[in-house]
Amino acid sequence: MSLLLGPTLRHVSDTTALVWVQTENAGTVDVLGCSAPTFEVQNHHFALVTVTGLKPDSVTEYQVTFNGATVWPLTDPAFSEFPPSVIRTRGPDTAHRLRAIFGSCRYPKTEVKKIESKIKHDALDSYASRMAVRPIDQWPDALILLGDQLYADELPPDEQRRVNKRRARHHRNGNRPPDEVVSFAEYERLYRHSWGDPEIRWLMSTVPTAMIFDDHDIRDDWNTSASWRVSMAKEPWWQDRIRAGLASYWVYQHLGNLSPDELADNEDYQRLLAIAGDTWSHLAELAGRADREIEAHKGIRFSYRWDLGRTRLIMIDSRNGRILESGERMMIGEEEFRWVEAKAEEHPEQLDHLMLASSVPWLMPPAIGDLETLNEKAADRPGRRGRFGEFLRRAGDFEHWPAFYKSLVRLAEMITRIANHPDRPATISVLSGDVHHSYAARARLDGVSPSGSAVHQLVCSPVHNYVPLFVKPAFALGWTRPAAAFTRWWVRRHGVESPPLTWTNVCGPLFGNTIATLEVDGRSAEVFFEQPRRTTSLEEVGRVSLTESTSV
């Protein structure tokens, strides 16, 4: 078989679409008369086909050919229950409507009954199975994956065995961790394992998919603090790991986030296409540049923008973009924050709704958010107290926006400007994952008039993973008013300012595998959460009107 993974439908505009594939050999990939040659990374082959000439507001069935032979749809019986893959473009007729599904933290399927019984049904699998029997006009317009597409540091048992067999065969065990990937080849296998099951593969072939990474795509607690980076740099295998992780992310996830025009202007992509043979040395240099922090700046921006009719998505890289070594913690650097502000505030008259996406939540349960802010202040102290604060930061996963307080406030200030603009959108929603529970919180920002945009934090996590026992009581307590009042008093007593906003939970906390849907119709919007009860069955467990701020 020549097609190893994909096709994955990525950025789609009114007249263009990007289709990503991984092939077994080098060659030429064709979709709807548009072709692209493969490029090679350590004897693995990939192509990103730019499909042009599509009509706005159209539905076009497509096939994939490789070196002249049809390789998609597959003849495998496992795929026979799914309809043909299609490309649906947007245009004037659909500009005011949107159905976007989102979530994070998806552990792959395994053949181990004990693991499967623990993590239960995959919400995205269930969604795909239900979607396959529904009319096309009920399919989602976008899939937004908010991190932890992979668990590079928590391998499924079969992948762990494969990794160790490969290392033994190539005499590369050394000091490499036995249950984590390190090389590009090991990442390649893990991507195929995670994205290769029929439901996910078909879903991603027909729903435009936006992606961003979170810590487990690289390693748990990735970029929590400067001390974390120092400790990981001491590991003899870490440089191989971070290069492979960022290079594979760029190939598998990031390229498809860009529009055709952005790809044409992307010097790294154009340079890659010009390389005749193996592109690994170029990707390794690119990954090193992305990882390094120079003068509070990262060498590559992974944040990006999608326009979905009159709804705009700004994806914020809140993992690799962190600034940790400059002496001032920032969720993203100054240059990247200015880019986010410019894109979010550009042409407000063209917007009915704004989605800001970050793999980690902006607004946490209030009690926990206050503790994270207090911990940041403690970790900034000199000497033993500062080191203890850093220990607590890493041990307690204090790494969300409240743990980068100045960045949290700056994002609030940007949202306030947009919410008060004469041409303001009806809603501003921050989409996030990571925290293994789902919720919708309504925010009230200081200085925003009652007629301003409705602002919400929407979190969906996990799509397919277990929830540790301590998480439920901790997060449930974190949302209670008494806990919030106590921690607010406690942190103010220690000189920590209150943020320029308050927020109230209007749905949740919800625990268990969940997929969320944000639906837009004109200036109205709502979000609802669904959980699998059986493999092909989803049950709605919460719904919130984002424009009326009422929960159902």
Secondary structure, DSSP 4 states (H G I P E B T S, - for coil): --EEEEEEEEEE-SS-EEEEEEESSS-EEEETTEEEE-EEETTEEEEEEEE--PPTT-EEE--EEETTEEEES---GGGTTSPPPEEE---TTTTTEEEEEEE--BPPP-S-HHHHHHH---HHHHHHHHHTTS-GGGS-SEEEE-S-S--TTS--HHHHHHHHHHHHHHT--TT--TTS--SHHHHHHHHHHHH-SHHHHHHHHHS-EEE---HHHH-TTTTS-HHHHHHHHTSTTHHHHHHHHHHHHIIIIIGGGS-HHHHHH-HHHHHHHH-SSB-HHHHHHHHHHHH-B-SS-BSS---EEEEETTEEEEEE--STT-B-SSSS-BSS-HHHHHHHHHHHHS-GGG-SEEEEEESS-SS--HHHHHHHHHHHHHHTSSHHHHHHHHHHHHHTT--SGGGSHHHHHHHHHHHHHHHHSTT--SEEEEEE--SSSEEEEEEEETT--TTS-EEEEEE---SB----TTHHHHHHHHTSHHHHHHHHHHHHHTTPPPPSEEEEEEEEEE-SS-EEEEEEETTEEEEEEEEEEETTEEEEEEEEETTTTEE-
